[in-house]
């Protein structure tokens, strides 16, 4: 015991002496090293670490502690062009990471082979992921836009069956034509008569919202009423979407704390989501009651909107259906359907009309094609003065189809998308991605890659979509590009089921407007993309409309003088089609 006591005392003395020496050393250091010196030393370590990272890796600057965040912040005003330039310099694929302890890491790519690997070859390893689902969970629930695995497959089957049915296709075409004729064209005529500029992007957003709600829910929201009113459901859905996107910008602990305390953007999100769901639930309840009142549905159920068809299919029509869709399933599905089609086609059309204003040669050829359709119609019927075209007529408008495709190549409605890796993986080019990593593919940047589209990749050139380059001005057929090279409509198993509807809608609207009006962008109007999940024009698209008063003379000129002469005249004068 005595030995232990002596040893313990001796050890304690040693520790005390060491502590005393350390304190003395720290005191001496403080006398010679100030706070400024420490700050300079830490800054030096920071810069050294950043320099080492810059030398070792390709891609953007990844700062110590903060990762890619400062770099992105410095390029917020030109984020898409910056990402394109980085992708070019990095060879197509590069890594990124966020703040320390934020669990945000992965790769950004524009390589079609990598996109195919993620969206088709290893599809099961790259779902939407928990990161995405958590942020859109309140608004979309388990809807197809937010679902993975079995929930996604079930909704995909339902969507494919109903959206591709002849009944829904015919109904959706009628809704587009009716909205164009009864609402859109009268508003544009009033604008032309008044001579005042309007925001074409806003009008198109209202049009597609009314259209998608008519096709999806079978209701007329009235967004495109002459007074252009604010519609509560439309405003609530827009707010809910924007506020959900805010969760992608801030760290998780910020928005989760706000949600817990019910303050700020999270409180507003809760209110907006409640309004969206209340509208969807009431519409669903009314439709179910209507269905049950019509002798069990079947052929007696006259509605053709998507919600009605799903209720009918879920009930089997004759009461013997194998599947009965729950109210939650129908609500989540229809909200996702409306969100998917609410602004994508309208934004695509806004960019299309702007590009036409910048390229009169392309507008000339589009008008030449439309005039041919009208001339053929005049031979067969007395409806040649109707500026709303049928589905069969817009199918024949191949150059218009090519021009819209080209507009979306340069300005895709969804500029970037991402997936989340379930397990470690290696891409075809050897790039490794770790479990939980996010794979971001920039569709905007892919449209500007010389390695994908050639040296003229930044030119607006619809002829690249025509077989043989579209020489001769006639109907020559369309080029079918790889969906992994042109991922505007997604690709692989998740490719957009509404692609045919979207093209039909865009072509019908564009042809009707161009046939009746000359559209001119207001001089000096700034045009730039907005940084969000949909490629809105940041400042809208201010345009003026003028009626085409001598339409028959224009048609005659097309066929007497041919498209080449008209192209030359249109290049010299903006009044070629007056």
C-alpha positions in Angstrom: 0.0 0.0 0.0 2.9 2.4 0.9 4.6 1.7 -2.4 1.3 2.4 -4.3 0.8 5.7 -2.4 4.4 6.8 -3.2 4.0 5.9 -6.8 0.6 7.7 -7.0 2.1 10.8 -5.4 5.0 10.7 -7.8 2.7 10.3 -10.8 0.5 13.2 -9.7 3.6 15.4 -9.3 4.7 14.6 -12.9 1.3 15.4 -14.3 1.1 18.6 -12.3 4.6 19.6 -13.5 3.6 18.9 -17.1 0.4 20.9 -16.8 2.4 23.8 -15.3 4.9 23.6 -18.1 2.2 23.6 -20.7 0.5 26.6 -19.1 3.8 28.4 -19.1 4.3 27.6 -22.8 0.9 28.8 -23.7 1.4 32.0 -21.8 4.7 32.6 -23.6 3.0 31.9 -26.9 0.3 34.3 -26.2 2.9 37.0 -25.5 4.4 36.4 -29.0 1.5 35.2 -31.1 -1.6 37.3 -31.3 -5.1 36.6 -32.6 -4.2 38.1 -36.0 -1.3 35.6 -36.3 -3.6 32.7 -35.6 -6.1 33.9 -38.1 -3.4 34.3 -40.8 -2.2 30.7 -40.0 -5.7 29.3 -40.4 -6.2 31.2 -43.6 -3.0 29.9 -44.9 -4.0 26.3 -44.1 -7.4 27.0 -45.8 -5.8 28.4 -49.0 -3.2 25.6 -49.0 -6.0 23.0 -48.7 -8.0 24.6 -51.5 -4.9 24.8 -53.7 -4.2 21.1 -53.2 -7.8 20.2 -54.0 -7.7 22.3 -57.1 -4.6 20.6 -58.4 -5.7 17.1 -57.6 -9.3 17.1 -59.0 -11.2 18.2 -62.1 -14.3 20.3 -62.0 -15.2 23.3 -60.0 -13.5 24.6 -56.9 -14.3 22.6 -53.8 -13.5 24.7 -50.8 -12.4 23.3 -47.4 -15.3 23.0 -45.0 -17.8 24.7 -47.4 -17.3 22.4 -50.5 -18.9 23.7 -53.7 -21.2 26.2 -52.0 -19.1 29.4 -52.4 -18.4 28.5 -56.1 -22.1 28.1 -56.8 -22.9 31.3 -54.9 -20.4 33.3 -57.1 -22.2 32.0 -60.3 -25.9 32.3 -59.3 -26.6 34.7 -62.1 -25.2 32.4 -64.8 -25.5 29.0 -63.1 -26.4 27.1 -66.2 -23.7 28.5 -68.5 -21.2 28.1 -65.7 -22.1 24.4 -65.3 -21.8 24.0 -69.1 -18.3 25.6 -69.1 -17.1 23.4 -66.2 -18.5 20.3 -67.8 -16.6 21.0 -71.0 -13.3 21.7 -69.2 -13.8 18.6 -67.0 -14.5 16.2 -69.9 -18.2 15.7 -69.2 -18.2 14.4 -65.6 -16.9 15.8 -62.3 -17.4 15.3 -58.6 -18.9 17.7 -56.1 -19.5 17.8 -52.3 -21.3 20.2 -50.0 -20.5 21.4 -46.5 -18.8 19.1 -44.0 -21.2 16.8 -42.2 -24.0 17.8 -44.6 -23.9 14.3 -46.4 -24.1 16.0 -49.7 -21.8 14.5 -52.3 -21.9 13.0 -55.8 -21.1 13.7 -59.4 -22.4 16.1 -62.1 -22.5 14.7 -65.7 -23.4 15.6 -69.3 -22.2 12.3 -70.7 -25.0 10.4 -72.6 -23.4 7.0 -71.8 -23.4 7.9 -68.1 -27.0 9.2 -68.3 -28.0 5.9 -70.0 -26.2 3.9 -67.2 -28.1 5.8 -64.5 -31.5 6.0 -66.2 -31.7 2.5 -67.8 -28.7 0.1 -67.3 -28.6 0.4 -63.5 -32.1 1.9 -63.1 -32.8 0.0 -59.9 -29.7 1.5 -58.2 -30.8 5.1 -59.0 -34.3 6.0 -57.6 -35.6 9.4 -56.9 -34.3 8.8 -53.4 -35.1 9.8 -49.9 -33.5 13.2 -50.3 -36.1 14.2 -53.0 -39.1 12.4 -51.5 -38.6 14.1 -48.1 -38.6 17.6 -49.6 -41.7 17.0 -51.7 -43.4 14.6 -49.3 -46.1 17.0 -47.9 -47.2 18.2 -51.4 -46.9 15.1 -53.6 -47.3 12.3 -51.0 -46.7 9.0 -52.9 -47.6 10.5 -56.3 -45.8 9.2 -59.4 -43.6 12.3 -59.4 -42.3 11.5 -55.9 -42.6 7.6 -55.9 -40.1 4.8 -56.2 -40.3 1.0 -56.4 -43.8 -0.6 -56.2 -45.7 2.6 -55.7 -44.1 4.1 -58.8 -44.7 0.9 -60.9 -48.4 0.8 -60.0 -48.9 4.4 -60.9 -46.9 4.0 -64.1 -49.1 1.2 -65.2 -52.2 3.2 -64.5 -50.9 6.3 -66.3 -49.7 4.4 -69.4 -53.1 2.5 -69.7 -55.2 5.6 -69.4 -53.1 8.4 -71.0 -52.4 6.3 -74.1 -56.0 5.2 -74.5 -57.9 6.4 -77.6 -60.6 7.9 -75.4 -58.3 10.1 -73.3 -56.3 11.1 -76.3 -59.4 12.3 -78.1 -60.7 14.1 -75.0 -57.4 15.8 -74.3 -57.2 17.1 -77.9 -60.7 18.5 -77.6 -59.8 20.3 -74.4 -56.8 21.9 -76.1 -58.7 23.0 -79.2 -61.6 24.3 -77.1 -59.4 26.4 -74.8 -57.5 27.8 -77.8 -60.7 28.8 -79.6 -62.8 30.1 -76.7 -60.2 31.7 -74.4 -56.7 32.1 -75.7 -57.3 33.6 -79.2 -59.9 36.1 -77.9 -57.5 37.3 -75.3 -54.7 37.7 -77.9 -57.2 39.5 -80.2 -58.0 42.0 -77.5 -54.3 42.5 -76.9 -53.7 43.1 -80.6 -56.6 45.6 -80.8 -55.3 47.5 -77.8 -51.8 47.5 -79.0 -50.3 47.0 -75.6 -47.6 44.4 -74.7 -48.5 41.3 -72.6 -46.4 38.7 -70.9 -46.7 35.7 -73.2 -45.1 33.4 -70.7 -47.8 34.3 -68.1 -50.6 33.7 -70.6 -49.2 30.4 -71.7 -48.8 29.3 -68.0 -52.5 30.2 -67.4 -53.5 28.3 -70.6 -51.6 25.1 -69.7 -52.9 25.2 -66.1 -56.5 25.4 -67.3 -55.8 22.7 -69.9 -54.0 20.2 -67.5 -56.8 20.6 -64.9 -59.4 20.0 -67.5 -57.6 16.9 -68.7 -56.6 15.7 -65.3 -59.6 16.6 -63.1 -62.3 17.5 -65.6 -62.7 21.0 -64.1 -62.4 24.5 -65.5 -60.3 26.6 -63.2 -60.9 29.9 -65.1 -57.2 31.0 -65.1 -57.6 32.2 -68.7 -60.8 34.2 -68.1 -60.7 37.6 -69.8 -59.9 39.4 -66.6 -57.0 37.0 -65.9 -58.1 36.5 -62.2 -56.0 35.0 -59.5 -57.3 31.4 -58.9 -56.8 30.1 -55.3 -55.9 26.6 -56.3 -53.5 27.7 -58.9 -51.8 30.2 -56.5 -51.7 27.6 -53.7 -50.0 25.0 -56.0 -47.5 27.5 -57.3 -46.7 28.6 -53.7 -46.4 25.0 -52.5 -44.0 24.1 -55.3 -41.8 27.1 -54.7 -41.7 26.6 -50.9 -40.9 22.9 -51.3 -38.0 23.9 -53.6 -36.7 26.2 -50.8 -35.9 23.0 -48.9 -33.3 22.1 -51.6 -31.5 25.4 -51.0 -31.1 25.5 -47.2 -29.5 22.9 -44.9 -31.9 20.2 -43.6 -31.7 21.3 -40.0 -32.9 24.8 -41.0 -36.1 23.9 -42.7 -36.8 21.0 -40.3 -36.5 23.3 -37.3 -38.8 25.8 -39.0 -41.3 23.0 -39.6 -41.1 22.0 -36.0 -41.7 25.6 -34.8 -44.3 26.2 -37.5 -42.7 29.5 -38.7 -41.5 31.1 -41.9 -41.6 29.3 -45.2 -42.6 26.1 -43.5 -45.8 27.6 -42.1 -46.6 29.1 -45.5 -46.0 25.7 -47.1 -48.4 24.0 -44.7 -51.1 26.5 -45.6 -50.6 26.1 -49.3 -50.5 22.3 -49.2 -53.7 22.3 -47.2 -55.4 24.3 -49.9 -54.1 22.1 -52.7 -55.2 18.9 -50.9 -58.6 20.4 -50.0 -59.3 21.2 -53.6 -58.2 17.8 -54.8 -60.1 15.9 -52.1 -63.4 17.8 -52.8 -63.0 17.2 -56.6 -62.4 13.6 -55.9 -65.4 13.2 -53.5 -67.7 14.9 -56.0 -66.5 12.7 -58.8 -66.9 9.5 -56.8 -70.4 10.5 -55.9 -71.2 11.2 -59.5 -69.8 7.9 -60.5 -71.8 6.0 -58.0 -75.0 7.7 -59.1 -74.6 6.6 -62.7 -75.6 3.0 -62.5 -72.2 1.6 -61.6 -70.3 3.5 -64.2 -69.2 1.6 -67.3 -70.4 2.9 -70.6 -72.9 5.1 -68.7 -70.0 7.1 -67.2 -69.6 9.8 -69.8 -66.6 11.7 -68.4 -63.2 11.2 -70.1 -60.8 13.2 -67.8 -58.0 11.2 -66.2 -59.5 11.2 -62.7 -62.8 9.9 -64.0 -61.1 7.2 -66.1 -59.1 6.0 -63.1 -62.2 5.9 -60.9 -64.0 4.0 -63.7 -61.0 1.6 -64.2 -60.6 1.2 -60.4 -64.2 0.2 -60.1 -63.9 -2.0 -63.2 -66.7 -0.2 -65.0 -69.0 -3.1 -64.4 -68.3 -3.4 -60.7 -65.9 -6.3 -61.2 -62.6 -4.5 -61.5 -59.5 -6.3 -60.1 -58.1 -3.0 -58.7 -59.8 -0.4 -56.6 -57.7 2.8 -56.3 -57.8 4.4 -52.9 -58.7 8.1 -52.5 -55.1 8.8 -51.4 -53.8 7.1 -54.5 -56.0 9.1 -56.8 -55.4 12.4 -55.0 -51.6 12.0 -55.1 -51.6 10.7 -58.7 -53.6 13.6 -60.0 -51.6 16.3 -58.1 -48.4 14.9 -59.6 -50.0 14.8 -63.1 -51.0 18.5 -62.8 -47.6 19.5 -61.5 -45.8 17.7 -64.3 -47.9 19.3 -67.0 -48.6 22.7 -65.4 -45.6 24.7 -66.6 -43.3 22.5 -68.7 -45.1 23.0 -72.1 -45.9 26.6 -71.4 -42.2 27.4 -70.6 -41.1 25.5 -73.7 -43.5 27.5 -75.9 -42.3 30.8 -74.4 -38.7 30.0 -75.4 -39.9 28.8 -78.8 -41.6 32.1 -79.6 -38.6 34.1 -78.4 -36.3 32.0 -80.7 -38.6 32.5 -83.6 -38.4 36.2 -83.1 -34.6 35.9 -83.3 -34.7 33.7 -86.3 -37.2 34.9 -89.0 -36.0 32.3 -91.5 -37.3 29.6 -89.2 -40.6 31.4 -88.7 -40.9 31.7 -92.5 -40.6 28.0 -92.9 -43.0 27.2 -90.1 -45.6 29.5 -91.7 -45.0 27.9 -95.1 -45.7 24.5 -93.7 -48.9 25.7 -91.9 -50.1 27.4 -95.1 -49.8 24.1 -96.9 -52.1 22.5 -94.3 -54.6 25.3 -94.7 -54.5 25.1 -98.6 -55.1 21.3 -98.4 -58.0 21.9 -96.0 -59.6 24.4 -98.3 -59.8 21.8 -101.0 -61.5 19.3 -98.8 -63.9 21.4 -96.7 -65.3 24.8 -96.0 -63.5 25.2 -92.6 -60.2 26.7 -94.0 -60.8 29.9 -92.0 -60.7 28.0 -88.7 -57.3 28.7 -87.2 -57.5 25.9 -84.7 -56.1 22.7 -86.2 -57.0 19.1 -85.7 -54.8 16.4 -84.3 -54.3 14.9 -87.8 -53.3 18.3 -89.2 -50.7 19.0 -86.5 -49.2 15.5 -87.0 -48.3 16.6 -90.5 -46.5 19.7 -89.2 -43.0 18.1 -89.1 -41.0 21.3 -89.4 -42.9 22.9 -86.5 -42.3 19.7 -84.5 -38.6 20.0 -85.3 -38.5 23.7 -84.3 -40.1 23.0 -81.0 -37.8 20.1 -80.4 -34.8 22.3 -81.2 -36.1 25.0 -78.8 -36.3 22.4 -76.0 -32.8 21.2 -76.8 -31.4 24.7 -76.1 -33.9 25.6 -73.4 -35.2 22.4 -71.8 -38.2 22.9 -69.5 -36.4 20.9 -66.8 -32.8 22.1 -67.0 -31.3 19.6 -64.5 -32.4 16.4 -62.8 -30.8 14.0 -60.3 -31.0 10.5 -58.9 -29.6 9.0 -55.7 -27.3 6.0 -55.6 -28.5 3.1 -53.4 -25.1 1.3 -53.6 -21.5 2.1 -54.7 -21.2 2.1 -58.4 -18.7 2.8 -61.3 -19.8 4.7 -64.4 -18.7 3.5 -67.9 -15.9 6.2 -68.0 -14.5 4.8 -64.7 -16.0 7.5 -62.4 -16.9 6.1 -59.0 -20.0 7.2 -57.1 -20.5 6.2 -53.4 -23.7 5.0 -51.8 -26.0 7.9 -51.0 -24.3 10.1 -53.6 -26.4 12.2 -55.9 -25.9 12.0 -59.7 -26.9 15.3 -61.3 -27.3 15.4 -65.0 -27.5 18.8 -66.7 -30.0 18.6 -69.6 -29.3 22.3 -70.4 -25.6 21.7 -70.7 -26.0 18.6 -72.8 -27.7 20.7 -75.4 -24.6 22.8 -75.7 -22.0 20.1 -76.0 -20.0 19.9 -79.2 -19.2 16.3 -78.4 -22.9 15.5 -78.6 -24.4 17.9 -81.1 -21.4 19.1 -83.2 -19.7 22.4 -83.7 -23.1 24.2 -84.3 -24.5 23.0 -81.0 -25.4 26.5 -79.9 -27.3 27.4 -83.1 -31.0 27.2 -83.3 -31.3 24.8 -86.2 -34.5 22.8 -86.6 -33.1 21.1 -89.7 -30.9 18.9 -87.5 -34.2 17.1 -86.6 -35.2 16.5 -90.2 -34.0 13.6 -92.3 -31.5 14.7 -94.8 -31.2 18.0 -93.1 -34.7 19.1 -94.3 -33.5 20.1 -97.7 -36.1 21.1 -100.3 -38.7 22.4 -97.8 -41.0 19.4 -98.2 -42.1 16.6 -95.8 -39.0 14.5 -95.3 -39.6 12.8 -91.9 -38.1 13.4 -88.5 -34.9 12.1 -87.0 -35.4 10.0 -83.8 -32.5 11.0 -81.5 -31.4 8.9 -78.5 -33.4 9.8 -75.4 -30.1 9.7 -73.4 -28.7 12.3 -75.7 -31.9 14.3 -75.6 -33.3 13.8 -72.1 -35.9 16.5 -72.2 -38.7 14.0 -71.6 -36.6 12.0 -69.2 -35.4 8.6 -70.4 -35.4 4.9 -69.7 -38.3 3.3 -67.7 -39.2 6.8 -66.4 -39.6 8.4 -69.8 -42.5 10.8 -69.8 -45.8 9.1 -70.5 -47.4 12.4 -71.6 -44.8 13.1 -74.4 -47.3 12.7 -77.2 -49.9 14.9 -75.4 -47.3 17.6 -74.8 -46.2 17.8 -78.5 -49.9 17.8 -79.6 -50.7 20.6 -77.2 -47.6 22.7 -78.1 -48.0 22.3 -81.8 -51.8 23.1 -81.7 -51.2 26.3 -79.7 -48.2 27.5 -81.7 -49.9 26.9 -85.1 -53.0 28.7 -84.0 -51.2 31.7 -82.8 -48.7 32.0 -85.7 -51.5 31.6 -88.3 -53.5 34.5 -86.9 -50.9 36.8 -85.3 -47.5 38.3 -85.8 -45.7 38.1 -82.5 -43.0 40.6 -81.8 -40.8 40.7 -78.6 -40.8 44.2 -77.1 -37.5 45.9 -78.0 -34.9 45.8 -75.2 -36.8 43.2 -73.2 -34.3 41.3 -71.1 -34.3 37.5 -71.7 -32.6 35.2 -69.2 -33.4 31.9 -67.5 -34.5 31.8 -63.9 -32.7 29.4 -61.5 -35.3 27.0 -60.5 -36.4 23.4 -61.3 -38.4 24.7 -64.4 -36.6 27.0 -66.9 -38.8 30.0 -66.6 -37.8 33.2 -68.2 -36.7 35.4 -65.3 -38.4 38.5 -66.6 -41.3 36.8 -68.5 -41.7 37.4 -72.3 -43.2 40.8 -73.1 -44.6 40.7 -76.6 -47.1 42.6 -78.9 -49.6 40.9 -81.2 -50.7 42.1 -84.6 -53.5 40.4 -86.6 -52.4 38.9 -90.0 -55.0 40.8 -92.1 -54.1 39.5 -95.6 -53.9 35.9 -94.8 -55.1 34.6 -98.2 -52.5 36.8 -100.0 -49.8 35.4 -97.7 -50.9 31.8 -98.6 -50.8 32.7 -102.3 -47.4 34.1 -102.0 -46.0 31.0 -100.3 -47.1 28.8 -103.2 -46.4 31.2 -106.1 -42.9 32.3 -104.9 -41.8 29.4 -102.8 -40.2 29.3 -99.3 -36.7 30.4 -100.4 -37.8 33.8 -101.7 -39.9 34.4 -98.7 -37.0 33.5 -96.4 -34.9 36.1 -98.1 -37.6 38.8 -97.9 -38.3 37.9 -94.2 -34.6 38.4 -93.4 -34.7 41.9 -95.0 -38.0 43.1 -93.5 -40.0 42.4 -90.4 -43.2 43.2 -92.4 -43.0 40.3 -94.8 -46.2 38.8 -93.6 -48.4 41.8 -93.3 
